[in-house]
Amino acid sequence: MKSSLSAAEARRVSLAAQGFDRGRPAAAGTRQLNLALARMSTLQIDSVNVFARSHYMPLFSRLGRYDTAVLDRLLFARRPPYVEYWAHVAAFVPAVDWGLFHFRMQDLRAKYGSKPGGWLDTHRDLVDWVRAELADRGPLRPAQIEHDAREGARGPWWDWDAVKNALEYLWLFGEVAIAGRKGFERRYALARDVIPHDVLDAPVPRDEAVRELVRRAARAYGVSTAADVADYWRIADRKAVTAALDDLTDAGELHPVSVQGWTTAGRPARAWLHRDATVPRRIDATALLTPFDPVVWFRDRAERLFDFEYRIEIYTPAPKRRYGYYSLPVLVGDDIVGRIDLKADRAGSRLLVQSAWWEHGRPADATGRLADEVRLAAAWQGLETISVSRWGDATDDLAGALPEAARHDSTSRERVALAPDEPGGLEAADADALRG
């Protein structure tokens, strides 16, 4: 087992752990989707649907073109093998893992459920009524629940009202689970109607749960720091994370390792290599990554691994955007070599490249490989044509490699509104409030 890694080796270890060390299958069905999900352990949800919803993207990045209806059947069945919870923010996890988050449910109830004069304290009758509605009627969308105790004006982004708030809190506390979605709107049910009873009746003790989550994060990353594995599940108790790392090291599952260029406060950072991690001599992947892919979702780690500074500009005022509304990191080989802002014009059946930019160190074949990936993305989304804007230092290169593509003036500096079916909820506007 290695005791030190070069920066390039660390990149390859991390990408291999995420499944980028293998070629894409000729066809991706349920088995391939489950294997990819098992490597990641969780699949983050985000409601923005400019190109493709974020939870579809990591599977496309790893497996190529696949039928999203197959994934929908895995995720949104009445009693699916996966369920939503506040894992890495709002995310899908295996339903059998529900008990691993019992400690988080307890913490969130303590934080939000017992505050005198807080929202739940002043809406107890409503919360009891919503709970009873679910018990009597089964899974329901918020719009299906009628009540005259509606709160005042709704915000411009998220349709939050009293019923929705009650459902979201009950979900955080583990009393309610998500029983699929209609469109993209959640259907809420009592947890006992969604989670297997043997799982629901077996909450995992806090220390054991943190240890298991740290193990899974370390395996999913291949090589990682304490901050990396804590962020994977947004575990705020760093002492518990450190204790779990030390325990797993003593058990031989993790091995201390130094990584070239990884520092903390000017000193070499402590890092751990998972015993199942491989150090490939070469990674030859090409992929478009969602901002919420485990490869890049922790910005500090993305900068350490790829020297890639990343900021999602959805909430940046349009005139101040540097790269575009929803730019996707471009992986070529074992490095992130660019970013590309895509938009699906479904009415016109066009894939719009709103901007494209190069990073440092791209290989000579990066343009052609990116062009092939853009063609694949258009086909995956059922879009017939491609149009490339003139915003970004990679757009002319890309257009040259896509002779069939049209050109257009970019509109990516304009604000893109959410579609009418975008949900309110913790997966977006209120995410920052619970990340601690």
N, C-alpha and C positions, 0 to 999 in steps of 0.2 A: 504494500500500500504506500503510495507516494506521501511524502511529508511536505512537499512544496509543489506549487503549480505555477507555470507562467500565466500571463494574462490570457494568451491565446488558448492554453489548455483549459483554463477556467471557463472560457466561453464555450468551448466544445463540450466539456462536461455538462454544463447547464443546459445546452441545447439538446444533447443526447438524452438527458433525464426527462425532457419535455417531449421526446419522440421525434426530434428532427434529424436523427442519425439514420433513419430508414427511409427508403423510397415510398412514395405514395402508392396505395394499392390500386389495382386496375379497377376495382369497384369497392365502394365503402358502404357496408350495410350495418346492421345492428351490432355485430361482433366487433367490427373495427371502431365504431362509435364508443362502445362500452370500454374497449381497451384504452382509447385515447382519454376518455373521461377518468378512468382509473389512474392513469399516469398523473393527471392534473389534480385529482381528488376533489376538485370543485370547479364550478363554471359560473363566472360572474354574469349578472344580469344588468343590462342597461336599456333604457327605453328609447334611446335615439335610433331612428330608422332612416337615416339619410342614404346609406348604401345598403347595409344589411344589419339586422339587429345583432348586438354584440355577442350574444351567446351562441349564435350560429358561426361566428367567425373563427374561433380557435380550432374547430373541427375542420373547416375549410383550409385553414393554414397548414394543418398537419396531414389531412387526408385528400385534399383536392376537392374536386366537384363531387357533391353527394346530395341526396334527396333530403331536404330539410323536413319533409313530412315524416321521415323515419325517426329523426330526432324528436319531433313533436310528440310522436307516439310514446317515446321513452319518457319524456318530461311531463306531459300533460294528461296522461290517462287518469281515470278516477282514483286508482290506487297504484301510482307509478313506482318504479324502482328508485326514482329520484324525487326529491322534495326541496322546496325553497326554504332557506332560512338565512339569518344574518351570520354567515360564515366568513367569507371575505366580502364585507358588506352584503347586499342581497345577492344570493348565489344559489345554485343548485348543488345539493350534496346527496349521496346515497341515502335513501330513507332509513336504512339500518343504522346510519350515523346520527340520527336525531338525538339520541341520548348523550353523545359527545358534547353537545352544546347546552346541556342542562345547567352547567355552571353559568353560562352566559345568560340564559333565561332568568336565573336567580338574580344575577347582578343587575339586569335591566329592570326587573320588577322592583328591586331595592332602590334603584335610581329614579324610576319614574312612577312606580305604583303606590308609594307610601308617603309621598310628599304632601303635608297638610296644605290645603288651599291650592294644590296643583290641579292640572286638568282632570286627571282621573278622580281625584277627591271630589271635585265639583260636578262630575258627570257620572256618578256611580249608578244612578237609576238607569241612565241610558246604556251604560256598559252591561248592566244586568239584563236589560231588555234585548240588546243585540245578542248576547250569549244565548238567551232563551230562544230567540228567532232561529239561530243556527241549530239548536237542539231540536226544535219542532219541525223545521223545514229543510234541513240538510244544507248542502253547499249553495252559497248565494254570492252573487256579485253585489257590490255596495248599492248599485242603482236599483236592485231588486228589494232592498230593505227600505220600507217606508217608515218615516217617523217625523213628527212635527217639531221635534227639538233640533231644528237645523241651526247651525251657527250662521253668522252674518256673511258678508261679501266673500266670494271666492277669489282666490288670488289669480293673477294673470297666467301663471304657469301650471299650477297643480290644483286639481279639483278636490281640495280638502274640505270636508264638512265633518260634522260631529260623528256620524256613523262610520265614515272612513277612518277617522282618528281612533275610534274605539276598536275597530277591527285590527288596525295596525299594532296597537298596543297589545292586544290579546295575542297577536301573532308573535311579537317579540317575547312575550312571557311564556310562550309555548302552549297556551291553552287552545289556540287556533292554528291551523295549518292551511297551506294553499292547496286546493283541490283542483288544480289545472287552471286554465285561462280560457276566456272566450275573446277572440281577437287577440288582444294582449292585456285584457283586463282580468285581474285576479278573481278567482272564485274562492271564497273563504268557507271553511268548515271547522267544526270542532276537531281537535287533533285526533281524538279517538276514532273519527270517521275516515282518517287519511293514513295515519301512522300505524304500522303493525302493532298489535296489542303487546306482544312480547318485547318490542323495542320501547314502546311508551312506558311500560312498567319496569324498565331497567335503566334508570338514569345512571350515567357514569360519574363516579366521584371526581371532584375537581382536579386533584393532582394527577389521577390516572388519565383524565381526559386531556389535560394540557400535555402530558407526556406523549400521548398517542398523536395529538395534532402536531406537535413538534416533530415527531418521527416522520409523519406524512409530508410535512413541509420540507424537511431535510432530504427526503427521498425524491420529492418532486423537483427540487432545485439541484440535486447532485452535490453541489458545493455551496455553502451559505454561511452567513454570519448570524449572530443572534438576532440582529435587527431584521434580517431577511425572513427568518422563520417566524418571528413575532408578527411581522406584517402579513404573512401569508394568511393568517387567521385573525388578524387584528387583535392580538392578545396584548392587553395593556400591562399586565403584571410581568415585567421583565425579570424579576427575581425568580418567578416560577419557570419562565422560559430557560433561564440560565441553569436552574436546577435540573430541568428535564434534559438539557444538552449534556450536562455533566453525567447524569444517570445513564443516558444512551451511550456516552463515550465509555463509561465503565463497563457497560454490557457488550462493547465491541461493535455496536451498530454504527457508530460515528467515529471518525478519526481526526484529530487535530491536524490542520494543514495551514501553511502560509501561502498566500497568493500574491504574486508580484503586483505591486501598485495598490493593493487594498490596505488602506490605512484608516486609523481612528485617532483623532487629535494628534496627528503627526507620528503616530506609532503604528507598527504593523497590526492589522486587525486580526482578531481571533476568528478563525474560520474552521469549518468542519466538512469533511468529505464523507458522504454516505458510503457504507461498505458495498452497496450494489452499484455504485456509480462506475461508469466506464470513462476512459480518457481516449476518445477516438483520435486517430491521427489526422482525420479530415472530416469535416461536415460540409456537405454540398447541397444545402437546402436553398429553396427560393420560396418566399412566402410574404404575404401581406398580413400584418398583425393588427388586431384590434387594440385600441389603447388599454383594454381591460384583459389582455392576455397575460398569463403569469410571467412570460418572458420579460415584459416591460411594465407591468402594473405598479411595481414599487420603483419609483423614479430614481431613488438613490442607487439601487442595485443596477438599473439600466445604465446609469452613468458610469458605475464601476466596471461593469462588464464590457460595455460597448463605447464608452466615452460619448454617450448619446444623451443630450439634454432634451427632455421631453415635457411638453405642457399641452394639455388639451385646451383648445381655444374656443370651445363652444360658448363659454361664458365671458370671453374676452370681447370688448366692444369691437364691432366690425372694423373700424379704421385702424385699430391697433393690432389686428391679427398679422402675425408674421408668416405663417405657413398655411393657414386655412382653417375652416370651421371644424373639421373632423379628420385630420390627417392621420394616415396609417403608417407606422414604421415599415420599412422595406428590408427584409432579411435576404441577403444573398451570400451563399457560402456559410461562414460562421460569424458574420458581422452584419450590423445594421448599417446599410449604405445609403439610405435615403428615406424620404417620407412622401406620401401621395394622398391627396384629398379627393375622395371619390364621392359621387352622388349618382343615384339611380333615377333617371328621368323615365318613370314607368309609363307615363302617358305617351311619350315619344319613343319608347323602347330603346333608350340610349343610355350608355354608361358615360357619364361626364367626368373627365379628369379635370378637377377644378384647379389644382395646382400640383406641382411635382418638384422635388428638391433633392439634390445630392448631399450626402455627408462625405466625410473624408474617407479616403482609402478604398473607393469602389474598384472592383476588378474590371478588366477590359470588356468582359462580356455582360456587365451589369445591365446595360440598356436593353439588350436583346432578351435577357431573362426577365426583366421587369415587363417588357412588352408582352411576352408570352403569358405572364401571370395576369396582366390586365385583360387579355383576351379570355383567359380561363374564368376570371371573375365575372366578366360580362355574360359568358355562356351559363355559368352557375346561376346567375340571377335572371336568366331568360331574356337578356337584352340583346337586341339585334345589331346595334351599331355602337361605335365609340367616337367620342369627340374629345379633343385635347385642347385645353386652354393655353394661354400664353403667359401665365403667371407662374414663375419659378424657373430656376436655372436648369431643370431637367426636362422641361416640357418640349423644347425643340428636339432634343435627343430622342425623347419618347415618341413624338410625332413622326420623326424620321424612321423609326423602327416599326411604326404602325401605318404603313402607306394607305391602308383602307380607312383610316380615321379622318374625320372632319376636324376643323379647328373652330374654336369659339372664344369670345372674350369672357374671362372668368367672372362669375357672379358670387364667388365664394366669400367675398368680403361682405355680402349681404347677410342679414340675419335669417336663419332658416327656422321656421316655426315647427313645433311638434305637430304630428298628425292628431286628429281628433280623438283617436283611441288610445293615445299615450296615457298611461296611468299616472295618478299621483302616487306618492308613496316614498318609502325610504330608499329605494334604489337610486334616487337622483337628488332632488332638492334638499332633502334632510340628511343625506349621507354623512356629511361632515360632522353633524351633531353627535354621532355615535361612534366615530372612528377612534376616539380615545379608549 
